[in-house]
Amino acid sequence: MVAAWESLCQRHAGKRLLLVTHGGVIRMLLCHLQDWPLDRLLQIEVGQAALFGLQLEEGRLKRLFTSRSAIRGWMEREARDLDSNPTP
């Protein structure tokens, strides 16, 4: 999982990336990004259809957004982008 994550980060550096996955993978990824041991895996709550937004800086976790805060922030940014760059 870590090798696949690092490969994705290298191939898509500086871009937005959407990953759809199971809660266990999300937990593993969050443990990895926070340098937590995997025995803390089940301490991370991942609800049904949860949404996590990650902001990375130099491969390190800078900000973590969850469900409502993540989607609200993303929608607000996208709306501003559309307002400033309308589609012809």
C-alpha positions in Angstrom: 0.0 0.0 0.0 2.8 2.4 0.9 4.6 1.8 -2.4 1.4 2.4 -4.4 0.8 5.6 -2.5 4.3 6.9 -3.1 4.1 6.0 -6.8 0.8 7.9 -7.1 2.4 10.9 -5.3 5.3 10.9 -7.7 3.3 10.5 -10.9 0.8 13.2 -9.9 2.9 15.6 -8.0 1.3 19.1 -7.6 -2.1 17.8 -8.9 -5.4 17.0 -7.2 -6.0 13.3 -7.0 -9.2 11.4 -6.1 -8.9 8.0 -4.5 -11.9 5.8 -3.8 -11.1 3.1 -1.3 -12.2 1.1 1.7 -11.8 2.4 5.3 -8.9 0.0 6.1 -6.8 1.5 3.3 -7.7 5.0 4.5 -6.6 4.0 8.1 -3.3 2.5 6.8 -2.6 5.6 4.8 -3.3 8.0 7.7 -1.1 5.9 10.0 1.7 6.0 7.4 1.4 9.8 6.8 1.4 10.5 10.6 4.2 8.0 11.4 1.9 6.1 13.6 2.4 2.4 14.3 -0.2 0.2 12.6 -1.5 -0.9 16.1 -3.2 2.5 16.2 -5.1 1.7 13.0 -8.5 1.1 14.8 -8.2 4.3 16.7 -9.0 6.2 13.4 -12.7 6.5 12.9 -13.8 6.0 9.3 -17.5 6.0 8.9 -19.6 4.7 6.0 -19.1 6.7 2.9 -16.6 9.0 4.7 -14.7 11.6 2.8 -11.1 12.6 3.7 -9.2 15.4 2.1 -5.4 15.4 2.5 -3.1 18.3 1.8 0.5 17.2 1.5 3.6 19.3 1.5 6.9 17.6 0.4 5.2 14.2 0.9 4.2 15.0 4.4 0.7 15.5 5.7 0.1 19.2 6.2 -3.7 19.3 6.7 -6.5 16.7 7.1 -10.1 17.4 6.3 -12.9 15.0 7.1 -16.4 14.6 5.6 -18.3 17.8 5.8 -15.4 20.2 6.2 -13.6 18.5 3.3 -16.5 18.6 0.8 -17.6 22.1 1.8 -14.1 23.5 1.3 -13.7 21.7 -2.0 -17.0 22.8 -3.3 -16.3 26.4 -2.3 -12.9 26.4 -4.1 -14.4 24.8 -7.2 -17.2 27.3 -7.3 -14.7 30.2 -7.1 -12.6 28.6 -9.8 -15.7 28.3 -12.1 -16.7 31.9 -11.4 -13.2 33.1 -12.4 -12.9 30.8 -15.4 -16.4 30.2 -16.9 -16.8 27.5 -19.5 -17.5 28.9 -23.0 
